[in-house]
Amino acid sequence: MPNTVKQVRPAVKPRPRRRLSVQRRQIRIATWEGVPSTIFQTLLGGPFLTGFLLYLGASSSQIGFVLAITTFVNIAQLGIAYGIQRIRSRKWTLIWFLTIHRLLWAGTGLIPFIFPKDLWVSVYIATYTVAFAANAVASMLWTSLISDIVPARVRGRHFGIRNTILNALGSLCLFTGGILLDRFPGGTGFLLLFIPIWICSVANIIIYFYYPDLPFERSQETSFWPMLRRPLQDAGFMKATAFLASWLLVQTLVVPLFSYAMLDLMHVNYKTISIITVMQTLAMMASFYIWGNLNARYSNKKLLFWTLPIIAASCLSWGLLAILPILLVLVLSHVLLGIGVGGFNQLAFNFTIGDTPKSERPMFIAMYSALTGLTSFVGPLAGGRIYGWMKAWPSSLDWFELYGFPVSIGFIMLILTGTLGRRILLAS
């Protein structure tokens, strides 16, 4: 037999991995930071926040007050915007205040083990208030820092993709948490829920140590009042901000209390509410990508306008409870809410960091946060009071408490959209 010579192929050297640029690495860190943050905030907020407050013994008015605190403390951002002009490091100041927020809010899970039952709600409100006062500082610094990390040309698309990924994770947390609370009702379920909350609060703090500490372009003004006048003198910005604040006053009369209505009025279980909220989050995820792509072609204000009728439709759809099954109506309402509120929040964020001068951006953000924070504080507070009053009404008016009130708010939203909204947000 003839000898055969076996040919040996030269070894293929593996291609060296492309090193990420500094900017891409910074963006990746900011994205990964959102993972523990999303788990932490999902399991502590939304229907779980309302459920935990009901477990502690809170009334509808107290729930409305707690939901309102989150935005009310943002009024302090006017002073914070001036104060951060004098800090040496945005990153380390952010870490300090974020640590206070994460540990205090996570620490509310220990209230039933430390305090007598008659103090549970009062201690929760006090702790929650201090936590979100610290968060007002942290969110201002984070917004300032992230606007420098993510370039303006890819900002809309980046946050659309980032929010889609993180909301997918949030959906999984909602579904898992709902099943957990249904299987282990009461204190046991909430204790099990707080275990991943405590882990993620620590993990979230640790990841912030890897954030870049970028140079800070400070305001050209050195005194508070001249700095405050900068956004006040921008007529386009102030008109849009005043309208959005008015819109949020009406919206928060009812939307933050959807979970309360489902839990306390309809007696829907946690698993079902979690599934409904997951449907809302899935709709929000899909909308993030769409709104992000549209944002590359259309202005923030124009797209903000088109989110408003969708949010109004979410409230109006509650009127279908008179003729359709509860579950079908709640899914429809929350899907519309996910599309509308998801776009609103994303575009409002892009509006404050994209339509404002870089050196004066902290004060512009603070002005927006203060005005919308004030109205978003009054809204849930008044909404909780209204629901409390309706409990004393005759049973023949139960329909108004169940769906008449949300429908009335929806009509007011449509009127606002077609009048002031069209005139201000669609102005050239």
C-alpha positions in Angstrom: 0.0 0.0 0.0 1.3 3.4 -0.8 2.4 5.5 2.1 0.1 8.3 2.9 1.4 11.5 4.4 -1.0 13.0 6.9 -1.2 16.7 6.5 -1.1 18.7 9.7 -3.1 21.9 9.6 -1.4 24.8 11.4 -3.0 25.6 14.7 -5.5 28.5 14.5 -4.6 31.1 17.0 -7.7 32.3 18.9 -8.5 35.9 18.1 -7.7 38.2 21.0 -10.8 39.5 22.6 -11.5 43.1 21.7 -11.0 45.4 24.6 -13.9 47.5 25.5 -13.4 51.2 25.3 -13.5 53.1 28.5 -16.9 54.6 27.6 -18.4 51.2 26.7 -17.1 49.7 30.0 -18.7 52.5 31.9 -22.0 52.0 30.2 -21.9 48.3 30.9 -21.3 48.9 34.6 -24.2 51.3 34.7 -26.4 48.6 33.1 -25.3 45.8 35.4 -25.9 48.1 38.4 -29.6 48.1 37.4 -30.0 44.3 38.1 -29.9 44.3 41.9 -31.5 47.7 41.9 -34.5 46.4 39.9 -34.9 43.3 42.1 -34.7 45.5 45.2 -37.2 48.1 44.0 -39.6 45.7 42.5 -40.0 43.6 45.6 -40.3 46.7 47.8 -42.6 48.7 45.6 -45.8 48.4 43.6 -48.3 45.9 44.8 -45.9 44.6 47.4 -45.5 48.0 49.0 -49.3 48.3 49.2 -49.7 44.7 50.5 -47.0 45.2 53.2 -48.7 48.5 54.3 -52.0 46.7 54.6 -50.3 43.9 56.6 -48.9 46.6 58.9 -52.4 48.0 59.4 -52.3 51.1 57.2 -55.5 52.8 56.0 -56.1 54.1 52.4 -55.1 57.6 53.5 -51.9 56.4 55.0 -51.1 54.3 51.9 -51.7 57.4 49.8 -49.4 59.4 52.0 -46.6 56.9 51.7 -47.0 56.7 47.9 -46.8 60.5 47.9 -43.6 60.9 50.0 -41.4 59.5 47.2 -42.0 62.5 45.0 -42.6 65.2 47.7 -39.0 65.0 48.9 -37.9 65.9 45.4 -38.7 69.5 46.3 -35.5 69.5 48.2 -33.6 69.0 45.0 -33.6 72.7 44.4 -31.2 73.1 47.3 -29.4 69.9 46.4 -28.7 71.2 42.8 -27.0 74.2 44.4 -25.2 72.2 47.0 -23.6 69.7 44.6 -21.8 72.5 42.9 -19.4 72.4 45.9 -18.8 68.7 46.3 -15.5 67.2 45.3 -16.8 63.9 44.0 -20.2 63.0 42.6 -19.5 59.3 42.8 -18.7 59.1 46.5 -21.4 61.5 47.5 -23.8 59.3 45.5 -22.6 56.2 47.3 -23.1 57.7 50.7 -26.7 58.8 50.1 -27.6 55.7 48.1 -26.4 53.5 51.0 -28.7 55.4 53.4 -31.6 54.9 51.1 -31.0 51.2 50.3 -30.4 50.2 53.9 -33.2 52.1 55.5 -35.9 51.0 53.0 -34.7 47.4 53.2 -34.7 47.8 57.0 -38.4 48.4 57.1 -38.8 44.6 56.8 -37.5 44.4 60.4 -40.3 46.6 61.8 -42.7 43.7 62.9 -39.8 42.1 64.8 -38.6 45.2 66.7 -41.6 47.4 67.4 -45.0 46.9 69.0 -47.9 46.5 66.5 -49.5 49.9 67.2 -46.3 51.6 66.1 -45.7 49.6 62.9 -47.3 52.1 60.4 -45.8 55.2 62.1 -42.3 53.8 62.2 -42.6 52.7 58.5 -43.6 56.2 57.4 -40.8 57.8 59.4 -38.2 55.4 58.0 -39.5 55.6 54.5 -39.4 59.4 54.6 -35.8 59.6 55.7 -34.8 56.9 53.1 -36.4 58.8 50.2 -35.0 62.2 51.4 -31.6 60.5 51.0 -32.7 59.1 47.6 -33.6 62.7 46.4 -29.9 63.5 46.7 -28.8 60.2 45.2 -31.1 60.4 42.2 -30.0 64.0 41.4 -26.4 62.9 41.4 -27.1 59.7 39.5 -29.0 61.6 36.8 -26.1 64.1 36.5 -23.6 61.3 36.3 -25.4 59.0 33.9 -26.0 61.9 31.5 -22.2 62.2 31.2 -21.7 58.5 30.9 -24.1 57.9 28.0 -23.5 60.0 24.9 -26.5 62.1 23.7 -26.5 60.5 20.2 -27.3 57.0 21.6 -29.2 58.0 24.8 -32.7 57.3 23.7 -31.9 53.9 22.2 -29.6 52.9 25.1 -32.2 53.6 27.8 -34.9 51.9 25.7 -32.8 48.7 25.6 -31.7 49.0 29.2 -35.2 49.5 30.5 -36.4 46.6 28.4 -33.9 44.2 29.9 -34.4 45.4 33.5 -38.2 45.3 33.2 -38.0 41.7 32.0 -36.2 41.0 35.2 -38.8 43.0 37.1 -41.5 40.9 35.6 -39.9 37.7 36.8 -39.6 39.2 40.3 -43.3 40.3 40.3 -44.5 36.9 39.3 -42.2 35.0 41.8 -43.1 37.4 44.6 -46.8 37.1 44.0 -46.7 33.3 44.1 -44.6 33.4 47.3 -47.1 35.7 49.1 -50.0 33.6 48.1 -48.3 30.4 49.3 -47.1 32.0 52.5 -49.6 34.7 53.5 -48.9 37.2 56.2 -45.7 37.8 58.0 -44.0 34.6 56.8 -44.4 35.5 53.2 -43.1 39.0 53.7 -40.1 37.7 55.7 -39.2 35.4 52.8 -39.6 38.3 50.4 -37.2 40.5 52.3 -34.3 38.0 52.2 -33.5 38.7 48.5 -34.2 42.4 49.2 -31.5 42.6 51.8 -29.0 40.7 49.6 -29.7 43.0 46.6 -29.5 46.2 48.6 -25.9 45.3 49.6 -25.0 44.1 46.1 -26.3 47.3 44.6 -24.2 49.4 46.9 -21.1 47.4 46.0 -21.5 47.8 42.3 -21.6 51.6 42.6 -18.0 51.4 43.8 -17.2 50.5 40.1 -18.9 53.6 38.7 -16.6 56.2 37.1 -16.0 59.5 38.9 -16.2 61.8 35.9 -15.3 65.5 35.9 -18.2 67.7 36.8 -19.0 70.7 34.6 -20.2 73.2 37.2 -22.7 76.0 36.8 -21.5 79.4 35.5 -23.4 80.9 38.4 -22.0 80.9 42.0 -25.0 82.1 43.9 -28.3 80.3 44.5 -30.8 82.8 43.1 -29.0 83.5 39.8 -28.7 79.7 39.4 -32.4 79.2 40.1 -33.3 81.9 37.6 -31.7 79.9 34.7 -34.6 77.4 34.3 -37.2 80.0 35.2 -36.0 82.2 32.3 -36.4 79.3 29.8 -40.0 79.7 28.8 -40.2 76.5 26.7 -38.9 74.4 29.5 -41.1 76.0 32.2 -44.3 75.7 30.2 -43.7 72.0 29.5 -42.7 71.4 33.1 -45.7 73.2 34.5 -48.1 71.3 32.3 -46.5 67.9 33.1 -46.7 68.7 36.8 -50.4 69.5 36.4 -50.9 66.3 34.4 -49.2 64.2 37.2 -51.5 65.9 39.8 -54.5 64.4 38.0 -52.9 61.1 37.1 -51.7 60.4 40.7 -55.2 60.8 42.1 -55.9 57.3 41.0 -53.1 55.5 39.2 -50.9 54.8 42.2 -53.9 53.5 44.0 -54.7 50.8 41.4 -53.1 48.2 43.7 -55.1 49.4 46.6 -58.4 49.1 44.6 -57.5 45.6 43.5 -56.4 44.3 47.0 -59.0 46.1 49.2 -62.0 46.7 47.0 -61.9 43.7 44.6 -60.1 41.3 46.9 -57.9 40.1 44.1 -55.1 37.8 45.4 -51.4 38.5 45.1 -50.7 35.9 42.5 -53.3 37.4 40.1 -52.1 41.0 40.8 -48.6 39.9 40.1 -49.6 38.3 36.8 -51.5 41.5 35.9 -48.5 43.6 36.8 -46.2 41.3 34.8 -48.5 42.0 31.8 -48.1 45.7 32.4 -44.3 45.3 32.6 -44.2 43.3 29.4 -46.2 46.0 27.6 -43.8 48.6 29.1 -40.8 46.6 27.9 -42.1 46.5 24.3 -42.9 50.2 24.5 -39.4 51.1 25.7 -37.8 49.8 22.6 -40.4 51.5 20.4 -40.3 54.9 22.2 -36.5 54.7 22.2 -36.4 54.3 18.4 -39.1 57.0 17.8 -37.0 59.3 20.0 -34.2 59.2 17.4 -36.7 60.8 14.9 -39.0 62.9 17.0 -38.6 65.4 19.9 -39.0 64.4 23.5 -42.0 66.8 23.9 -43.8 65.6 20.9 -43.6 61.9 22.0 -44.5 62.9 25.5 -47.8 64.3 24.1 -48.7 61.0 22.5 -48.2 59.1 25.8 -50.9 61.1 27.5 -54.1 59.7 25.7 -52.7 56.2 26.3 -52.5 56.8 30.1 -56.0 58.4 30.0 -57.3 55.3 28.2 -56.0 53.1 31.0 -58.2 55.0 33.5 -61.2 55.1 31.1 -61.0 51.3 30.6 -62.1 50.7 34.2 -65.6 51.7 33.1 -65.7 48.3 31.2 -66.0 46.6 34.7 -69.7 47.3 34.3 -70.0 44.8 31.4 -66.8 42.7 31.2 -65.0 40.2 33.6 -62.8 41.9 36.1 -59.6 40.1 35.1 -60.0 41.0 31.4 -60.5 44.7 32.3 -57.6 44.9 34.7 -55.2 43.3 32.1 -56.3 45.8 29.5 -56.0 48.7 31.8 -52.5 47.7 33.0 -51.3 47.0 29.5 -52.3 50.5 28.4 -50.7 51.9 31.6 -47.5 50.1 30.9 -47.3 51.5 27.3 -48.2 55.0 28.4 -46.3 55.4 31.7 -43.3 53.6 30.4 -43.0 56.0 27.5 -43.8 59.0 29.8 -41.1 58.2 32.3 -38.5 57.5 29.7 -39.2 60.6 27.7 -39.5 62.8 30.7 -36.1 61.6 31.8 -34.7 62.3 28.3 -36.4 65.7 28.3 -34.6 66.8 31.6 -31.2 65.6 30.5 -31.4 66.2 26.8 -33.3 69.5 26.4 -31.3 71.3 29.0 -27.8 73.0 29.0 -25.1 70.7 30.5 -23.6 73.2 32.9 -27.0 74.2 34.4 -28.5 70.7 34.1 -28.7 70.0 37.9 -30.9 73.0 38.5 -33.1 72.3 35.5 -33.5 68.7 36.8 -34.2 70.0 40.3 -36.9 72.5 39.0 -38.6 69.7 37.1 -38.4 67.3 40.1 -39.6 69.9 42.5 -42.7 70.9 40.6 -43.7 67.4 39.6 -42.8 66.2 43.0 -45.1 68.6 44.7 -48.1 67.7 42.5 -47.3 64.0 42.7 -47.3 64.3 46.5 -50.7 66.0 46.6 -52.3 63.6 44.0 -52.0 60.2 45.9 -52.7 62.0 49.2 -55.9 63.4 47.9 -56.8 60.2 46.1 -56.3 58.2 49.3 -58.6 60.6 51.1 -61.2 60.4 48.4 -61.2 56.6 48.6 -61.6 56.9 52.4 -64.6 59.1 52.0 -66.2 56.8 49.4 -66.1 53.9 51.9 -68.8 55.8 54.0 -71.1 56.2 51.0 -74.2 54.1 50.6 -73.8 50.7 49.0 -75.8 51.9 46.0 -72.8 54.0 45.0 -70.2 51.2 45.3 -69.9 51.3 41.5 -68.4 54.8 41.7 -65.7 53.7 44.1 -65.0 50.7 41.9 -64.8 52.3 38.5 -66.6 55.6 38.4 -63.8 57.5 40.0 -61.0 56.2 37.6 -63.3 56.9 34.6 -63.9 60.5 35.8 -60.1 61.0 36.1 -59.6 59.6 32.6 -62.0 62.1 31.1 -60.2 65.0 32.8 -56.9 63.6 31.4 -58.3 63.6 27.9 -59.5 67.2 28.2 -56.1 68.3 29.5 -54.4 66.5 26.6 -56.5 68.0 23.9 -56.2 71.6 25.2 -53.1 72.5 27.2 -51.1 69.4 26.1 -51.6 70.1 22.4 -50.8 73.8 22.8 -47.6 73.3 24.9 -46.0 70.0 23.9 -46.7 70.3 20.2 -45.6 73.9 19.9 -42.7 74.4 17.5 
